[in-house]
Amino acid sequence: MALRLVADFELRKDVLPWLRAQRAASAAGAGARAGGAGIFENNYESLRVLNVERNGNIIYTYKHLYTFEKDLQVVSGSVNSERTLLAASLVQSTKEGRKNELQPGSKCLTLLVEIHPINNVKVLKAVDSYIWVQFLYPHVGSHPLPENHLLLISEEKYIEQFHIQVIQEDGNKVVIKNSGHLPRERVAEDFVWAQWDMSEQRLYYIDLKKSRSILKCIQFYANENFNLMFEAPLDISLSDSGFKLVNFGCDDLQDQEKLSKYLTLCVFTNHTGSLCVCYSPKFDSWEQITYSVFYFHKGHSKTFTAALRSADSCVTQAITFLNLDYYVAVYLPGHFFHLLNIQHPDLICHSLFLTGNNEVIDMLPHSPLQSLSGSLVLDWCSGKLYRAFLNQSYLLEFLWNTRLDWEKIAILHCVLSCGRDPQFLEAKIIQWVSENISTCHSFDLIQEFIIASSYWSIYPETSNWDKLLPYSSVLTWTTEIPGITLVTEEIALPLMKVHSFQGYWEKLNFHLEYVKYSKPPLHYNNSVVRREWNRLISEEKTGKRRSKVYVRNILDNAIKVISNLEARSLEQRLTPLFQEEDNPQRLLVGLMVSELKDHLLRHLQGVEKKKIEQMALDYVSKLLDLICQVLETSWRKYNLHPWVLHFDRQASVAEFAVFHTMTRILEATNSLFLPLPPGFHTLHVILGVRCLPLHNLLHYIDNGVLLLTETAVTRLMEDLDNTEKNEKLKFSIIVRLPPLIGQKICRLWDHPMSSNIISRNHVKRLLQNYKKQPQSSRIDKSSFSIEFLPLNYFIETLTDLESSSQALYAFEGHDNVDATFVEEAALRHTMTLLGL
């Protein structure tokens, strides 16, 4: 299934055998083995998990944790990090062994027990309402602490913190110091909902102010202090929802028939600084279900309405929300499964929505799961503790099978976010991309893969830079997703109550500041590179170029990128790339590195310049490497050989396929103005000449799909003989070449047409700066063999220009073309035009 649940702890597997052994040993010692075993089997259902602590301690209960009275049952428990103190809350039970509904007169005992080793008991509370307990874990380690801190959460809507000092007596005995008077303080009061984050030691709670729901968060620290970190208004009504706790031990409402009658509310965070509140109200319809997600780190909320499989289907379970790091899973077994992208929730296509008859939905666990902290998930009913992940292999299989564009793009990002074995993952995705290049109509598959994969290759190491790098090539999405209705609204940002931030809070504050002040978005794009590259190419054509140091720095960047690529390649590439200078592409590569580095330097404060420079090099190297891999995969798939680089062979079906792939790569990179590996255009032209009829080839050239390079045309002139068909091809290519390349190529082709072009270019150069001088009106006809006065005059002018020392100096280095040759070429050209 799409969710991969890896069991860390199973109550029946890890505890039950040990309990059976203990009971059997105890019964044997008392001479009543059979009776003891029978009692154990009859009370099996009482074995359940009470709590999971930060350091991995799992508290469970069977029958009575401590036997005080037969009608007491443990509802909450917590142990300190040294496992020397136990806090527990017990309530009266009915005769059937289930908790009553706390009718007047019932009692709840909250006890503090010394468990190492003398088991003294202190009563902290004896009240007529539920009490839940939770020790604070300021450190993950288990080194002894002089003082322990215990939270008591009361159904009377207040939270207290007890400060408990312990001392050692008689060696290993740990006892409570001054147990008759334990200092305590109020942490929160007048709240209707609270959630405990055991991993980060945070308390989230909601209080009602003038019928408004205000979410607050308290952070507990190792130095015994705690701070109110933020307040955030929530546009939800909790006035009639009763009292609700999350992650404070076993939920009192796990009755399957009751689950759908209560709201679901939970807070999720991750290491990148995200803050999400997921909310599902009480169900009031069997036709559709609505839930909302407040993306506080993005400044907006989204309300999703999902259609159920059938209107007459009865919903007996609540919606499950699971924290999967970069995603939140939302599902209702038998009805729908959604994976919400919490890092980039703006476009609906970046989240996955599966509804109706789908095997992914049918394979979801039907028992209610509770996200504890991070990836930890607890099944209260079975007592199983899992770590939840996205199932990378299953998603890859799903990617191959789906035919819907919005599922393709969503799953592509899901798979890339998994991050496990990235080289294997990229190889699988590239194989899929190669097979499905032409199957996506809503977005460019190659573009999306290149941009998304480059982003995820950098993002895990530099999560605070995600605002500056493009996440997707898709900027807008208007296609509706069947079965899903979405409403997006702006929300008020959390008001931070502290002024100094570290760790998670620094990242969250960065997100909030970005939402406040960064409009438009700061994502990098290549528009500046496009303008600068066009200037450099124009200067190169005219022979005017700016500072040599500037250009050298750009080309040095390109050299570093290509070195990076060579270091990344684990095996020799089959594609003949990087075998020529290809100055235009090297300029583009170097420019992108330079502009990306400047972009990061402008918007990142306090980051080392060397680190930013390396990041820019790595990012551009990754872009080029992905392009090479896509082409390499296609090359290997069709098993192409080196002879494809020659023009004197007929193209095969395999070469047609690779040419098509290269054309799609070119389309993808052109619109984003991304660089291509040096040699790409040469290879593309060679395959184009081999694969396309002449009229199609010229159409591709004229429309910029095929870019003629000096290397490709030189090889064409050398490989092809001067048959009529080849002459037509060569001439069609030569007249489309840029002037500087055309002059070089013409000298390689020993043909009258080439000589004609050379002579015309020579005459053009001679006449560029020609100024008419007064001369005799009489022309000496004896020196000319043609009785055509205009041509005779023209030849005489050229002869004078060539004989002048000024002209010789001006055209030094060019081929010397005598006037007789020019005369013959001009006459032939004139006769051709006149049809003579």
Salt bridges, closest charged atoms under 4 A:
ASP8 OD2 - ARG387 NE 2.82
GLU41 OE2 - ARG20 NE 3.71
ASP128 OD1 - LYS107 NZ 3.73
GLU147 OE1 - HIS149 NE2 3.73
GLU147 OE1 - HIS163 ND1 3.80
GLU160 OE1 - LYS125 NZ 3.39
GLU160 OE1 - ARG184 NH1 3.54
GLU160 OE2 - ARG186 NE 3.46
ASP170 OD2 - LYS173 NZ 3.78
GLU185 OE2 - HIS163 NE2 2.74
GLU189 OE1 - ARG186 NH1 3.00
GLU200 OE1 - ARG202 NH2 3.60
ASP207 OD2 - LYS216 NZ 2.90
GLU231 OE2 - LYS216 NZ 3.70
ASP251 OD2 - LYS244 NZ 3.10
ASP252 OD1 - LYS99 NZ 3.21
ASP325 OD1 - HIS271 ND1 3.39
ASP346 OD1 - HIS300 NE2 3.80
ASP362 OD1 - ARG309 NH2 2.57
GLU426 OE2 - LYS622 NZ 2.54
GLU435 OE2 - LYS637 NZ 2.65
GLU448 OE2 - HIS350 NE2 3.99
GLU448 OE2 - HIS413 NE2 2.61
ASP466 OD1 - LYS467 NZ 3.75
GLU513 OE2 - LYS516 NZ 3.65
GLU532 OE1 - ARG535 NH1 2.85
GLU532 OE2 - ARG546 NH1 2.63
GLU539 OE2 - ARG546 NH2 2.92
GLU540 OE2 - ARG545 NH2 3.09
GLU571 OE2 - ARG636 NH2 3.25
GLU581 OE2 - ARG586 NE 3.74
ASP625 OD1 - ARG573 NH2 3.21
GLU632 OE2 - ARG636 NH2 3.14
GLU655 OE1 - ARG690 NH2 2.73
GLU667 OE1 - ARG664 NE 3.30
ASP702 OD1 - ARG736 NE 2.81
GLU710 OE1 - LYS744 NZ 3.81
ASP719 OD2 - HIS646 ND1 3.58
GLU727 OE2 - HIS751 NE2 2.55
GLU802 OE2 - HIS762 NE2 2.95
ASP815 OD2 - ARG747 NE 2.49
